[in-house]
Amino acid sequence: MKVALVVIAALAGTAYADDVHLHAEVDPLPFTRGGYGGQLGVRADAIARVRVAAASFALDVPDFAAQLGGNDDFHIRVRPSAALYVLYYLSPARNGFAVGGSLRYLRLRYTHDDIDEHDDVRELSPEAIVGYKWHPSRYGFYLQPWFGLSVTAWRSHDPVVGGRAYDPLPVQAFFTVNLGCGLVR
């Protein structure tokens, strides 16, 4: 996360304000799940329609998702985690589709209904993303619904709580709608 913020700061610091577009986004979903989610992004005119962003987030994974694949009675808490996003906007227009990806560093806590223990696991997870950015007005506010598919590239160890192993799905899906605002134009 710190490296991503340094990269964003360096991009912002090497260009004039007219050449740099800063964005802040919040993801309401984690707030509804006992956590938080936000990101800061930058797009420089020199890299056209590419935006780089750093995010931090935490949430309780909904039980229906955590328990897929025969993982009954397990619960997952995403503890404060980070991601680096790179999105390419297909059109130079204010509204339009974006494709890209992220690399997420996840700090997961697994618990089980029948056992008073937990297992903390760390993961690196690349994610493919497709989204749509929509400005409902001429001001900087926008909505960005997006969908992602991710896999686990590295895991500190397999999650086990009280001798019960959690069996992660090979591919995870995620959907949300970010609320954003352009900060500098």
Secondary structure, DSSP 8 states (H G I E B T S, - for coil): -HHHHHHHHHHHHTS-GGGEEEEEEE-HHHHHTTSEEEEEEEEEGGGTTEEEEEEEEEEE--HHHHTTTT-TTEEEEEEEEEEEEEEEESSSSSSEEEEEEEEEEEEEEEEETTEEEEEEEEEEEEEEEEEEEB-SSSSSEEEEEEEEEE--SEESS--EETTEE----SSEEEEEEEEEEEEE-
